[in-house]
Amino acid sequence: MSMLHIPWLGHLLVFMGSLVGFAALALAMGRHQEDLWGRELQPRTSRCLRAAGWASLLAALWLAVAARGWSLGLVAYSGHTSAAAAMVFVFLLLFNRWQERRHMAVR
């Protein structure tokens, strides 16, 4: 029995691939680099993060389609990417607010 035929494992793999992909794409952006590390990363590093993000999203798409076929696979992929993008967004938002509070406490 293939790992893709275990329903929850297939969903977990697609979700994790989506989460890693969106996190890498967010980290490739200069604004988020400034927020997280206080500086922009080297352009080469940003390009590698961008490539890794897209590769991860494509791998997640392949897993979803391989496990469920084109019709249900695309639906599952859409749901997982939406949830993963929301999680990355909420993390960045909460991190930014935490940093603002920390800086206000220092002043």
A tleap script that builds the chain and sets N, CA, C and O, in Angstrom:
source leaprc.protein.ff14SB
mol = sequence {
  NMET SER MET LEU HIE ILE PRO TRP LEU GLY
  HIE LEU LEU VAL PHE MET GLY SER LEU VAL
  GLY PHE ALA ALA LEU ALA LEU ALA MET GLY
  ARG HIE GLN GLU ASP LEU TRP GLY ARG GLU
  LEU GLN PRO ARG THR SER ARG CYS LEU ARG
  ALA ALA GLY TRP ALA SER LEU LEU ALA ALA
  LEU TRP LEU ALA VAL ALA ALA ARG GLY TRP
  SER LEU GLY LEU VAL ALA TYR SER GLY HIE
  THR SER ALA ALA ALA ALA MET VAL PHE VAL
  PHE LEU LEU LEU PHE ASN ARG TRP GLN GLU
  ARG ARG HIE MET ALA VAL CARG
}
set mol.1.N position { 0.842 -1.178 0.000 }
set mol.1.CA position { 0.000 0.000 0.000 }
set mol.1.C position { 0.890 1.247 0.000 }
set mol.1.O position { 1.788 1.383 0.832 }
set mol.2.N position { 0.635 2.117 -0.912 }
set mol.2.CA position { 1.405 3.352 -1.050 }
set mol.2.C position { 1.019 4.347 0.040 }
set mol.2.O position { -0.100 4.321 0.553 }
set mol.3.N position { 1.964 5.227 0.386 }
set mol.3.CA position { 1.674 6.263 1.374 }
set mol.3.C position { 0.546 7.170 0.910 }
set mol.3.O position { -0.210 7.689 1.731 }
set mol.4.N position { 0.426 7.365 -0.392 }
set mol.4.CA position { -0.604 8.254 -0.914 }
set mol.4.C position { -2.004 7.659 -0.781 }
set mol.4.O position { -2.991 8.379 -0.931 }
set mol.5.N position { -2.105 6.362 -0.504 }
set mol.5.CA position { -3.408 5.726 -0.357 }
set mol.5.C position { -3.885 5.741 1.088 }
set mol.5.O position { -4.997 5.293 1.371 }
set mol.6.N position { -3.080 6.238 1.993 }
set mol.6.CA position { -3.518 6.447 3.372 }
set mol.6.C position { -4.058 7.874 3.418 }
set mol.6.O position { -3.274 8.820 3.344 }
set mol.7.N position { -5.374 8.055 3.539 }
set mol.7.CA position { -5.977 9.378 3.343 }
set mol.7.C position { -5.367 10.497 4.175 }
set mol.7.O position { -5.045 11.551 3.627 }
set mol.8.N position { -5.197 10.304 5.476 }
set mol.8.CA position { -4.694 11.395 6.302 }
set mol.8.C position { -3.238 11.710 5.998 }
set mol.8.O position { -2.818 12.862 6.112 }
set mol.9.N position { -2.466 10.704 5.614 }
set mol.9.CA position { -1.056 10.947 5.307 }
set mol.9.C position { -0.909 11.735 4.011 }
set mol.9.O position { -0.057 12.618 3.911 }
set mol.10.N position { -1.733 11.420 3.023 }
set mol.10.CA position { -1.717 12.184 1.785 }
set mol.10.C position { -2.068 13.638 2.031 }
set mol.10.O position { -1.423 14.536 1.491 }
set mol.11.N position { -3.092 13.876 2.848 }
set mol.11.CA position { -3.470 15.247 3.185 }
set mol.11.C position { -2.352 15.955 3.937 }
set mol.11.O position { -2.057 17.121 3.675 }
set mol.12.N position { -1.735 15.245 4.871 }
set mol.12.CA position { -0.648 15.845 5.649 }
set mol.12.C position { 0.521 16.234 4.750 }
set mol.12.O position { 1.085 17.317 4.903 }
set mol.13.N position { 0.887 15.366 3.819 }
set mol.13.CA position { 2.002 15.660 2.925 }
set mol.13.C position { 1.706 16.846 2.014 }
set mol.13.O position { 2.575 17.686 1.781 }
set mol.14.N position { 0.493 16.915 1.505 }
set mol.14.CA position { 0.112 18.038 0.642 }
set mol.14.C position { 0.102 19.333 1.455 }
set mol.14.O position { 0.587 20.364 0.990 }
set mol.15.N position { -0.447 19.279 2.660 }
set mol.15.CA position { -0.484 20.478 3.501 }
set mol.15.C position { 0.920 20.942 3.874 }
set mol.15.O position { 1.220 22.134 3.806 }
set mol.16.N position { 1.781 20.003 4.268 }
set mol.16.CA position { 3.147 20.385 4.669 }
set mol.16.C position { 3.921 20.944 3.483 }
set mol.16.O position { 4.672 21.908 3.634 }
set mol.17.N position { 3.748 20.356 2.312 }
set mol.17.CA position { 4.397 20.899 1.120 }
set mol.17.C position { 3.915 22.305 0.821 }
set mol.17.O position { 4.711 23.160 0.433 }
set mol.18.N position { 2.631 22.560 0.992 }
set mol.18.CA position { 2.082 23.891 0.783 }
set mol.18.C position { 2.595 24.876 1.820 }
set mol.18.O position { 2.935 26.013 1.495 }
set mol.19.N position { 2.647 24.434 3.069 }
set mol.19.CA position { 3.128 25.301 4.141 }
set mol.19.C position { 4.588 25.682 3.934 }
set mol.19.O position { 4.956 26.848 4.078 }
set mol.20.N position { 5.413 24.708 3.599 }
set mol.20.CA position { 6.831 24.984 3.333 }
set mol.20.C position { 6.969 25.909 2.121 }
set mol.20.O position { 7.792 26.825 2.121 }
set mol.21.N position { 6.168 25.665 1.105 }
set mol.21.CA position { 6.228 26.494 -0.097 }
set mol.21.C position { 5.884 27.944 0.179 }
set mol.21.O position { 6.613 28.844 -0.240 }
set mol.22.N position { 4.791 28.184 0.875 }
set mol.22.CA position { 4.400 29.560 1.159 }
set mol.22.C position { 5.345 30.227 2.148 }
set mol.22.O position { 5.587 31.431 2.055 }
set mol.23.N position { 5.881 29.463 3.090 }
set mol.23.CA position { 6.861 30.044 4.017 }
set mol.23.C position { 8.117 30.460 3.258 }
set mol.23.O position { 8.653 31.541 3.502 }
set mol.24.N position { 8.584 29.631 2.356 }
set mol.24.CA position { 9.774 29.980 1.575 }
set mol.24.C position { 9.514 31.185 0.683 }
set mol.24.O position { 10.382 32.047 0.547 }
set mol.25.N position { 8.331 31.261 0.072 }
set mol.25.CA position { 8.007 32.417 -0.761 }
set mol.25.C position { 7.917 33.690 0.076 }
set mol.25.O position { 8.337 34.756 -0.375 }
set mol.26.N position { 7.381 33.592 1.275 }
set mol.26.CA position { 7.321 34.768 2.155 }
set mol.26.C position { 8.720 35.199 2.577 }
set mol.26.O position { 9.018 36.393 2.623 }
set mol.27.N position { 9.582 34.224 2.886 }
set mol.27.CA position { 10.942 34.554 3.308 }
set mol.27.C position { 11.792 35.092 2.166 }
set mol.27.O position { 12.843 35.687 2.402 }
set mol.28.N position { 11.351 34.889 0.943 }
set mol.28.CA position { 12.081 35.414 -0.211 }
set mol.28.C position { 11.803 36.901 -0.428 }
set mol.28.O position { 12.494 37.550 -1.213 }
set mol.29.N position { 10.806 37.440 0.255 }
set mol.29.CA position { 10.439 38.847 0.083 }
set mol.29.C position { 11.253 39.735 1.021 }
set mol.29.O position { 11.411 39.435 2.204 }
set mol.30.N position { 11.760 40.824 0.471 }
set mol.30.CA position { 12.588 41.748 1.247 }
set mol.30.C position { 11.890 42.299 2.469 }
set mol.30.O position { 12.508 42.444 3.523 }
set mol.31.N position { 10.613 42.607 2.345 }
set mol.31.CA position { 9.874 43.172 3.480 }
set mol.31.C position { 9.849 42.208 4.660 }
set mol.31.O position { 10.063 42.616 5.801 }
set mol.32.N position { 9.587 40.925 4.390 }
set mol.32.CA position { 9.530 39.947 5.469 }
set mol.32.C position { 10.928 39.650 6.019 }
set mol.32.O position { 11.078 39.353 7.204 }
set mol.33.N position { 11.930 39.727 5.178 }
set mol.33.CA position { 13.300 39.553 5.650 }
set mol.33.C position { 13.655 40.664 6.628 }
set mol.33.O position { 14.269 40.413 7.665 }
set mol.34.N position { 13.267 41.895 6.294 }
set mol.34.CA position { 13.498 43.033 7.196 }
set mol.34.C position { 12.778 42.831 8.521 }
set mol.34.O position { 13.336 43.090 9.588 }
set mol.35.N position { 11.535 42.365 8.446 }
set mol.35.CA position { 10.756 42.149 9.665 }
set mol.35.C position { 11.364 41.068 10.548 }
set mol.35.O position { 11.420 41.220 11.768 }
set mol.36.N position { 11.820 39.979 9.939 }
set mol.36.CA position { 12.306 38.841 10.718 }
set mol.36.C position { 13.755 38.985 11.162 }
set mol.36.O position { 14.089 38.641 12.296 }
set mol.37.N position { 14.623 39.492 10.281 }
set mol.37.CA position { 16.048 39.534 10.588 }
set mol.37.C position { 16.637 40.938 10.651 }
set mol.37.O position { 17.808 41.107 10.990 }
set mol.38.N position { 15.836 41.935 10.328 }
set mol.38.CA position { 16.329 43.306 10.374 }
set mol.38.C position { 17.175 43.696 9.181 }
set mol.38.O position { 17.757 44.781 9.168 }
set mol.39.N position { 17.256 42.854 8.200 }
set mol.39.CA position { 18.033 43.154 6.992 }
set mol.39.C position { 17.541 42.268 5.861 }
set mol.39.O position { 16.897 41.242 6.084 }
set mol.40.N position { 17.859 42.685 4.644 }
set mol.40.CA position { 17.526 41.845 3.494 }
set mol.40.C position { 18.622 40.827 3.269 }
set mol.40.O position { 19.802 41.106 3.480 }
set mol.41.N position { 18.225 39.656 2.844 }
set mol.41.CA position { 19.194 38.606 2.526 }
set mol.41.C position { 19.827 38.892 1.168 }
set mol.41.O position { 19.378 39.769 0.430 }
set mol.42.N position { 20.862 38.148 0.857 }
set mol.42.CA position { 21.516 38.280 -0.432 }
set mol.42.C position { 20.528 37.922 -1.547 }
set mol.42.O position { 19.672 37.058 -1.356 }
set mol.43.N position { 20.637 38.577 -2.705 }
set mol.43.CA position { 19.719 38.258 -3.814 }
set mol.43.C position { 19.746 36.779 -4.200 }
set mol.43.O position { 18.712 36.210 -4.552 }
set mol.44.N position { 20.904 36.167 -4.134 }
set mol.44.CA position { 21.009 34.744 -4.479 }
set mol.44.C position { 20.185 33.890 -3.514 }
set mol.44.O position { 19.512 32.947 -3.930 }
set mol.45.N position { 20.243 34.227 -2.225 }
set mol.45.CA position { 19.472 33.500 -1.226 }
set mol.45.C position { 17.979 33.676 -1.470 }
set mol.45.O position { 17.207 32.723 -1.360 }
set mol.46.N position { 17.581 34.892 -1.799 }
set mol.46.CA position { 16.163 35.144 -2.089 }
set mol.46.C position { 15.696 34.356 -3.311 }
set mol.46.O position { 14.591 33.813 -3.322 }
set mol.47.N position { 16.536 34.297 -4.328 }
set mol.47.CA position { 16.177 33.514 -5.519 }
set mol.47.C position { 16.052 32.034 -5.184 }
set mol.47.O position { 15.140 31.364 -5.666 }
set mol.48.N position { 16.954 31.524 -4.368 }
set mol.48.CA position { 16.886 30.109 -3.962 }
set mol.48.C position { 15.626 29.831 -3.144 }
set mol.48.O position { 14.981 28.800 -3.333 }
set mol.49.N position { 15.273 30.745 -2.236 }
set mol.49.CA position { 14.046 30.579 -1.460 }
set mol.49.C position { 12.821 30.602 -2.364 }
set mol.49.O position { 11.894 29.813 -2.181 }
set mol.50.N position { 12.816 31.502 -3.335 }
set mol.50.CA position { 11.694 31.585 -4.269 }
set mol.50.C position { 11.571 30.297 -5.086 }
set mol.50.O position { 10.471 29.776 -5.267 }
set mol.51.N position { 12.691 29.792 -5.574 }
set mol.51.CA position { 12.677 28.542 -6.348 }
set mol.51.C position { 12.225 27.362 -5.485 }
set mol.51.O position { 11.449 26.519 -5.934 }
set mol.52.N position { 12.714 27.309 -4.249 }
set mol.52.CA position { 12.318 26.229 -3.345 }
set mol.52.C position { 10.828 26.310 -3.019 }
set mol.52.O position { 10.156 25.284 -2.914 }
set mol.53.N position { 10.315 27.524 -2.861 }
set mol.53.CA position { 8.888 27.690 -2.578 }
set mol.53.C position { 8.024 27.193 -3.710 }
set mol.53.O position { 7.061 26.458 -3.488 }
set mol.54.N position { 8.364 27.590 -4.931 }
set mol.54.CA position { 7.576 27.137 -6.079 }
set mol.54.C position { 7.723 25.636 -6.294 }
set mol.54.O position { 6.754 24.963 -6.643 }
set mol.55.N position { 8.922 25.108 -6.089 }
set mol.55.CA position { 9.124 23.661 -6.235 }
set mol.55.C position { 8.293 22.890 -5.208 }
set mol.55.O position { 7.719 21.848 -5.524 }
set mol.56.N position { 8.232 23.398 -3.999 }
set mol.56.CA position { 7.446 22.745 -2.956 }
set mol.56.C position { 5.953 22.782 -3.278 }
set mol.56.O position { 5.248 21.795 -3.067 }
set mol.57.N position { 5.470 23.912 -3.788 }
set mol.57.CA position { 4.059 24.000 -4.173 }
set mol.57.C position { 3.739 23.064 -5.338 }
set mol.57.O position { 2.675 22.445 -5.364 }
set mol.58.N position { 4.653 22.961 -6.296 }
set mol.58.CA position { 4.436 22.040 -7.415 }
set mol.58.C position { 4.473 20.588 -6.956 }
set mol.58.O position { 3.704 19.762 -7.448 }
set mol.59.N position { 5.359 20.272 -6.019 }
set mol.59.CA position { 5.415 18.910 -5.483 }
set mol.59.C position { 4.121 18.586 -4.730 }
set mol.59.O position { 3.600 17.476 -4.834 }
set mol.60.N position { 3.609 19.553 -3.977 }
set mol.60.CA position { 2.345 19.339 -3.268 }
set mol.60.C position { 1.203 19.121 -4.262 }
set mol.60.O position { 0.331 18.282 -4.032 }
set mol.61.N position { 1.207 19.864 -5.354 }
set mol.61.CA position { 0.186 19.680 -6.395 }
set mol.61.C position { 0.285 18.282 -6.993 }
set mol.61.O position { -0.726 17.606 -7.181 }
set mol.62.N position { 1.490 17.860 -7.287 }
set mol.62.CA position { 1.688 16.519 -7.847 }
set mol.62.C position { 1.179 15.455 -6.868 }
set mol.62.O position { 0.507 14.507 -7.274 }
set mol.63.N position { 1.500 15.613 -5.575 }
set mol.63.CA position { 1.039 14.641 -4.580 }
set mol.63.C position { -0.483 14.595 -4.508 }
set mol.63.O position { -1.075 13.518 -4.433 }
set mol.64.N position { -1.110 15.762 -4.530 }
set mol.64.CA position { -2.578 15.811 -4.439 }
set mol.64.C position { -3.223 15.136 -5.641 }
set mol.64.O position { -4.175 14.369 -5.495 }
set mol.65.N position { -2.703 15.422 -6.818 }
set mol.65.CA position { -3.275 14.835 -8.034 }
set mol.65.C position { -2.977 13.340 -8.098 }
set mol.65.O position { -3.828 12.563 -8.533 }
set mol.66.N position { -1.786 12.925 -7.673 }
set mol.66.CA position { -1.437 11.506 -7.683 }
set mol.66.C position { -2.300 10.719 -6.708 }
set mol.66.O position { -2.643 9.567 -6.971 }
set mol.67.N position { -2.653 11.336 -5.581 }
set mol.67.CA position { -3.431 10.622 -4.570 }
set mol.67.C position { -4.921 10.582 -4.887 }
set mol.67.O position { -5.588 9.592 -4.585 }
set mol.68.N position { -5.457 11.647 -5.493 }
set mol.68.CA position { -6.906 11.759 -5.629 }
set mol.68.C position { -7.403 11.946 -7.061 }
set mol.68.O position { -8.612 11.980 -7.291 }
set mol.69.N position { -6.499 12.066 -8.016 }
set mol.69.CA position { -6.919 12.344 -9.386 }
set mol.69.C position { -7.063 13.848 -9.584 }
set mol.69.O position { -6.947 14.635 -8.645 }
set mol.70.N position { -7.322 14.222 -10.839 }
set mol.70.CA position { -7.361 15.653 -11.152 }
set mol.70.C position { -8.521 16.374 -10.479 }
set mol.70.O position { -8.345 17.488 -9.986 }
set mol.71.N position { -9.681 15.774 -10.446 }
set mol.71.CA position { -10.846 16.500 -9.918 }
set mol.71.C position { -10.728 16.735 -8.412 }
set mol.71.O position { -10.695 17.884 -7.973 }
set mol.72.N position { -10.666 15.681 -7.624 }
set mol.72.CA position { -10.574 15.836 -6.174 }
set mol.72.C position { -9.194 16.311 -5.738 }
set mol.72.O position { -9.071 16.985 -4.715 }
set mol.73.N position { -8.170 15.978 -6.484 }
set mol.73.CA position { -6.828 16.431 -6.140 }
set mol.73.C position { -6.692 17.941 -6.193 }
set mol.73.O position { -6.075 18.548 -5.318 }
set mol.74.N position { -7.274 18.549 -7.229 }
set mol.74.CA position { -7.215 20.011 -7.331 }
set mol.74.C position { -8.035 20.681 -6.235 }
set mol.74.O position { -7.660 21.741 -5.734 }
set mol.75.N position { -9.146 20.066 -5.865 }
set mol.75.CA position { -9.960 20.614 -4.778 }
set mol.75.C position { -9.197 20.530 -3.459 }
set mol.75.O position { -9.155 21.498 -2.699 }
set mol.76.N position { -8.595 19.373 -3.189 }
set mol.76.CA position { -7.814 19.203 -1.964 }
set mol.76.C position { -6.622 20.157 -1.951 }
set mol.76.O position { -6.322 20.770 -0.926 }
set mol.77.N position { -5.955 20.277 -3.078 }
set mol.77.CA position { -4.807 21.182 -3.181 }
set mol.77.C position { -5.225 22.622 -2.896 }
set mol.77.O position { -4.528 23.349 -2.188 }
set mol.78.N position { -6.346 23.023 -3.443 }
set mol.78.CA position { -6.835 24.382 -3.218 }
set mol.78.C position { -7.109 24.632 -1.736 }
set mol.78.O position { -6.767 25.691 -1.210 }
set mol.79.N position { -7.716 23.676 -1.076 }
set mol.79.CA position { -7.986 23.821 0.355 }
set mol.79.C position { -6.721 23.862 1.183 }
set mol.79.O position { -6.596 24.673 2.101 }
set mol.80.N position { -5.783 22.988 0.862 }
set mol.80.CA position { -4.534 22.947 1.627 }
set mol.80.C position { -3.700 24.200 1.406 }
set mol.80.O position { -3.104 24.719 2.349 }
set mol.81.N position { -3.648 24.690 0.175 }
set mol.81.CA position { -2.873 25.907 -0.072 }
set mol.81.C position { -3.522 27.104 0.610 }
set mol.81.O position { -2.821 27.983 1.112 }
set mol.82.N position { -4.839 27.151 0.635 }
set mol.82.CA position { -5.516 28.257 1.322 }
set mol.82.C position { -5.203 28.242 2.812 }
set mol.82.O position { -4.891 29.280 3.394 }
set mol.83.N position { -5.285 27.079 3.422 }
set mol.83.CA position { -5.004 26.971 4.857 }
set mol.83.C position { -3.536 27.273 5.155 }
set mol.83.O position { -3.229 27.940 6.143 }
set mol.84.N position { -2.637 26.791 4.314 }
set mol.84.CA position { -1.209 27.029 4.538 }
set mol.84.C position { -0.868 28.505 4.372 }
set mol.84.O position { -0.109 29.055 5.170 }
set mol.85.N position { -1.415 29.149 3.352 }
set mol.85.CA position { -1.164 30.582 3.151 }
set mol.85.C position { -1.700 31.383 4.332 }
set mol.85.O position { -1.062 32.337 4.779 }
set mol.86.N position { -2.864 31.000 4.837 }
set mol.86.CA position { -3.430 31.689 5.995 }
set mol.86.C position { -2.541 31.526 7.222 }
set mol.86.O position { -2.354 32.474 7.985 }
set mol.87.N position { -1.997 30.334 7.414 }
set mol.87.CA position { -1.118 30.113 8.570 }
set mol.87.C position { 0.151 30.949 8.479 }
set mol.87.O position { 0.587 31.519 9.479 }
set mol.88.N position { 0.744 31.028 7.306 }
set mol.88.CA position { 1.954 31.843 7.132 }
set mol.88.C position { 1.614 33.312 7.366 }
set mol.88.O position { 2.366 34.025 8.031 }
set mol.89.N position { 0.484 33.767 6.823 }
set mol.89.CA position { 0.055 35.150 7.003 }
set mol.89.C position { -0.151 35.480 8.481 }
set mol.89.O position { 0.325 36.508 8.962 }
set mol.90.N position { -0.857 34.609 9.196 }
set mol.90.CA position { -1.123 34.841 10.619 }
set mol.90.C position { 0.183 34.831 11.412 }
set mol.90.O position { 0.358 35.648 12.316 }
set mol.91.N position { 1.095 33.927 11.091 }
set mol.91.CA position { 2.382 33.913 11.777 }
set mol.91.C position { 3.121 35.227 11.581 }
set mol.91.O position { 3.624 35.804 12.546 }
set mol.92.N position { 3.193 35.704 10.347 }
set mol.92.CA position { 3.898 36.963 10.079 }
set mol.92.C position { 3.220 38.140 10.768 }
set mol.92.O position { 3.892 39.040 11.271 }
set mol.93.N position { 1.908 38.136 10.791 }
set mol.93.CA position { 1.163 39.197 11.457 }
set mol.93.C position { 1.423 39.187 12.959 }
set mol.93.O position { 1.711 40.231 13.544 }
set mol.94.N position { 1.325 38.020 13.585 }
set mol.94.CA position { 1.563 37.915 15.026 }
set mol.94.C position { 3.018 38.230 15.377 }
set mol.94.O position { 3.284 38.866 16.397 }
set mol.95.N position { 3.946 37.798 14.551 }
set mol.95.CA position { 5.350 38.092 14.804 }
set mol.95.C position { 5.599 39.602 14.753 }
set mol.95.O position { 6.318 40.148 15.590 }
set mol.96.N position { 5.000 40.266 13.768 }
set mol.96.CA position { 5.162 41.711 13.636 }
set mol.96.C position { 4.580 42.433 14.848 }
set mol.96.O position { 5.196 43.362 15.369 }
set mol.97.N position { 3.409 42.018 15.294 }
set mol.97.CA position { 2.799 42.632 16.475 }
set mol.97.C position { 3.627 42.363 17.728 }
set mol.97.O position { 3.768 43.244 18.576 }
set mol.98.N position { 4.171 41.159 17.853 }
set mol.98.CA position { 5.018 40.832 18.999 }
set mol.98.C position { 6.263 41.712 19.009 }
set mol.98.O position { 6.682 42.193 20.062 }
set mol.99.N position { 6.852 41.921 17.833 }
set mol.99.CA position { 8.039 42.772 17.743 }
set mol.99.C position { 7.707 44.209 18.122 }
set mol.99.O position { 8.482 44.862 18.821 }
set mol.100.N position { 6.547 44.712 17.662 }
set mol.100.CA position { 6.146 46.075 18.004 }
set mol.100.C position { 5.967 46.234 19.514 }
set mol.100.O position { 6.404 47.230 20.090 }
set mol.101.N position { 5.334 45.263 20.149 }
set mol.101.CA position { 5.169 45.312 21.604 }
set mol.101.C position { 6.516 45.254 22.324 }
set mol.101.O position { 6.734 45.947 23.317 }
set mol.102.N position { 7.398 44.429 21.811 }
set mol.102.CA position { 8.721 44.309 22.425 }
set mol.102.C position { 9.497 45.628 22.327 }
set mol.102.O position { 10.169 46.043 23.272 }
set mol.103.N position { 9.387 46.279 21.156 }
set mol.103.CA position { 10.080 47.552 20.982 }
set mol.103.C position { 9.451 48.653 21.831 }
set mol.103.O position { 10.155 49.545 22.305 }
set mol.104.N position { 8.137 48.602 22.028 }
set mol.104.CA position { 7.465 49.592 22.874 }
set mol.104.C position { 7.875 49.402 24.337 }
set mol.104.O position { 8.018 50.383 25.067 }
set mol.105.N position { 8.064 48.169 24.767 }
set mol.105.CA position { 8.461 47.898 26.145 }
set mol.105.C position { 9.886 48.356 26.419 }
set mol.105.O position { 10.211 48.735 27.544 }
set mol.106.N position { 10.748 48.323 25.391 }
set mol.106.CA position { 12.146 48.708 25.556 }
set mol.106.C position { 12.256 50.232 25.696 }
set mol.106.O position { 13.124 50.729 26.414 }
set mol.107.N position { 11.387 50.962 25.017 }
set mol.107.CA position { 11.453 52.431 25.048 }
set mol.107.C position { 11.075 52.947 26.346 }
set mol.107.O position { 11.074 54.161 26.551 }
savepdb mol mol.pdb
quit
